[in-house]
């Protein structure tokens, strides 16, 4: 199972804060850290479309996430959202994080 965070496209930090908290990062790593997710606009409409189409949507203290059976579903999910007039792009939602 794959879980992808959904973050809004708008805003000064584009919602990255939830994925940069220390508790969500690996304890030790020596490379750039990235987290695949979906940047969407408007976010509420995207969540509504996903729920109506029976995608697993999780909302918790770290934000909103969608669950997929595998990576092959990612492109279909993007096309579904775009078909409903929702801007959607696959993106690194934890960009510019490095621990050396």
C-alpha positions as CSV (number, residue, x, y, z in Angstrom):
1,X,0.0,0.0,0.0
2,X,1.2,3.5,-0.9
3,X,0.2,6.6,1.2
4,X,0.7,10.0,-0.5
5,X,0.3,13.3,1.4
6,X,-1.9,15.9,-0.3
7,X,-0.7,19.5,0.2
8,X,-2.2,22.7,-1.1
9,X,-0.4,24.6,-3.9
10,X,-1.2,27.9,-2.4
11,X,0.5,29.4,0.7
12,X,4.0,30.6,1.5
13,X,5.4,27.2,2.4
14,X,3.0,25.1,0.3
15,X,2.2,23.0,3.3
16,X,5.6,21.5,3.7
17,X,5.7,22.1,7.4
18,X,3.9,18.9,8.3
19,X,6.5,16.8,6.5
20,X,9.5,18.5,7.9
21,X,8.8,17.8,11.6
22,X,11.7,16.0,13.2
23,X,9.5,13.1,14.3
24,X,8.6,12.3,10.7
25,X,12.2,12.1,9.5
26,X,14.4,9.0,9.6
27,X,16.7,8.9,12.6
28,X,19.8,8.8,10.5
29,X,20.4,9.3,6.8
30,X,23.2,10.7,4.8
31,X,21.4,11.8,1.6
32,X,18.8,14.3,0.6
33,X,15.4,13.4,2.0
34,X,12.4,13.5,-0.2
35,X,8.7,12.6,0.2
36,X,6.6,12.0,-2.8
37,X,3.2,13.6,-2.6
38,X,0.5,15.5,-4.5
39,X,0.2,19.3,-4.6
40,X,-3.4,20.1,-5.3
41,X,-5.7,23.2,-5.7
42,X,-8.2,23.5,-4.3
43,X,-7.4,21.0,-1.6
44,X,-10.9,20.7,-0.2
45,X,-12.3,19.9,-3.6
46,X,-9.6,17.3,-4.2
47,X,-10.4,15.6,-1.0
48,X,-14.1,15.5,-1.8
49,X,-13.5,14.0,-5.3
50,X,-11.2,11.3,-3.7
51,X,-13.8,10.4,-1.1
52,X,-16.6,10.2,-3.7
53,X,-14.5,7.9,-5.9
54,X,-13.8,5.6,-3.0
55,X,-10.1,6.4,-2.5
56,X,-8.9,5.9,1.1
57,X,-8.5,9.4,2.6
58,X,-6.8,9.8,5.9
59,X,-6.8,13.1,7.8
60,X,-4.7,13.4,11.0
61,X,-2.4,15.8,12.8
62,X,0.1,15.7,9.9
63,X,-2.5,16.6,7.2
64,X,-4.4,14.8,4.5
65,X,-3.2,11.6,2.8
66,X,-4.6,9.3,0.2
67,X,-4.0,5.6,0.2
68,X,-3.4,3.6,-3.0
69,X,-2.9,-0.1,-3.7
70,X,0.3,0.6,-5.6
71,X,2.3,3.2,-7.5
72,X,0.5,2.3,-10.8
73,X,-2.6,4.1,-9.4
74,X,-0.8,7.5,-9.0
75,X,-1.3,8.6,-12.7
76,X,-4.9,7.5,-12.7
77,X,-5.5,9.6,-9.5
78,X,-3.9,12.7,-11.1
79,X,-6.0,12.3,-14.2
80,X,-9.2,11.9,-12.1
81,X,-8.5,15.1,-10.2
82,X,-7.6,17.0,-13.4
83,X,-10.8,15.7,-15.0
84,X,-12.7,17.4,-12.2
85,X,-10.9,20.7,-12.8
86,X,-8.5,20.4,-9.9
87,X,-4.9,21.4,-10.4
88,X,-2.7,18.4,-9.4
89,X,1.0,17.7,-9.7
90,X,3.2,15.0,-8.4
91,X,5.9,16.7,-6.2
92,X,8.4,16.3,-3.5
93,X,6.6,17.7,-0.5
94,X,9.7,17.7,1.7
95,X,12.0,19.5,-0.6
96,X,15.2,21.1,0.5
97,X,15.8,19.0,3.6
98,X,19.3,17.6,4.1
99,X,21.0,16.0,7.1
100,X,24.7,15.5,6.8
